[in-house]
Amino acid sequence: MTDSETTHPQLEAYLEAARWFGGKGRGARVTGIDRIASLDGSPLLTVDLITVAYADGGADEVYQLPLGNYAEPEGRLEHALVGSWYDGRLGHHVFAYDALHDRDAMARYLQAFAETDATREVGGLTFHRLPGHECDTEAHSTLFTGEQSNSSVAFGEDSVLKVFRKITPGPNPDIAVHEVLTRAGSEHVAHLYGWVEAPAGDEVLQLAMLQQFLRTASDGWELAQASVRNLLTEGDLHADEVGGDFAGEAARLGVALAETHEVLAEHFPTHVRTPAEMGELAASMHARLDAALEVAPPLSAYEPALRTAYDAVASLPGSLVQTVHGDLHLGQTLRTVKGWKIVDFEGEPARPLAERMLPDSRWRDVAGMLRSFDYAPRVAAMIASANAVEGDEQRDYRAREWAARNREAFLTAYAGRTLDDDERTLLDAYIADKAVYEAVYEVRNRPAWVTIPLEALEALGAAADDEETR
């Protein structure tokens, strides 16, 4: 690919249509194309970094685009055609396809891993491989269709290659955390087999990771939804009386998270926040609320209670921080025959990569999961209500019952004891902070769902009022 204006319209059109492109609707314009790797063979496999500027004035972003380059059109890949142009570096016309759709191109990645002992450079890329797994080089690739911000390819039933689309220099927490947990023998993650990176001055660009394929795993969110649907069809039975009761799974997930946090605390730095740092944490929550109020005005009804919850954090003496997941919810979990697995340690996508690598409180992860246990039954109840003419009150009651039962099971199993007052104060603030984030997301993307986080904030405020009364 050349960095000429004539190639950009094709590339911009492809980006705008790509599921993983995060700049849709912002007037994206390609301002730079940097070819960082070229692996000879058939097809020629190249890796380009695409710099994108936005009409709305937001910061430029860089996206990774691996390409399979052909001299003639490939009908089987027509759906993945990025563009056709004269490539001055190759000296001929090329038909360039998104390589993740191309089995021949993806086989090159798998072969490179298979030929790597520990570290190996190939065509501008550096392949790293952990010991203990032999790659099945005969396995065909299949692109997953459900992801958004990244792209993943399964190699048969052997392994999965996750390709990071949005690229920032520096260590990617998904790789860093999986490497530590894999070397520690953790049972609660898909083991890391290797990763791909490229140099970027004094830093590296981590581009992709190869890990264990959990073929028989079930998505945690889908399992929770199935449990709620089962409850909603059982008439007058309570959550603990139906065959699909989820509390046991919620408890096992709490134990899995606690054990994962323990391993991370053993292998990554930890420290105790000072009173001043607790003030900074509270200030950051206030700042997020300030910004959220501009987008989601209904939050104003809960502002006094939220400010009080955040101010309480500032008065705490300190709290332990460590490496955590950072964006934990049921959709980031998988249930296998051997137990729960936690996936996607990239952290919250909206935050800068360097910020996502910073240690945080374990209670942020716990809060995220507790909010997910609230979302699952409410979404199921809303879907059921849309297909029924009556019974909304009963469904809402059952949804609240399911949420309360599973939140309690998860939290009790995670902590193994009753939380003290300081822990409860911090956890409540993280829950409120998460609900504010959710309200903004729903206003922007699913306005009909904004009642879910708003009702959670109302419940938190009522609980705080009860505590003051006592």
Protein Blocks (a to p, Z undefined) as FASTA:
>chain_A
ZZbfklmmmmmmmmmmpmklckghklpacfbdcdfbdcedjddddddddddddfklpacd
dddddddddfbdcfklmmmonbdcddfknopacddddfklpmklmmmmmmmmmmpckbcc
eehiacdddehiacdfkbccdddfkbmkbccddehjlbccdddfbdcedjdfklmmmmmm
mmnopakbccdfbdcdddehjbccdfbdcddddfkbccfklmmmmmmmmmmmnojacfkl
pfklcklmmmmmmmmmmmmmmmmmmmmccddddfklmmmmmmmmmmmmmmmmmmmmmlmm
mmmmmmmmmmmmmmpgbdcddddekpacfklcccdfkbccdehjlbpfkbcfklmmpccd
fklmmmmmmmmmmmmmmmmmmmmmmmccbhklmmmmmmmmmmmmmmmmmmmmmnopacdf
klmmmmmmmmmmmmmmmmmmmmmmmmmlmmmmmmmmmmmmmmmmmmmmZZ
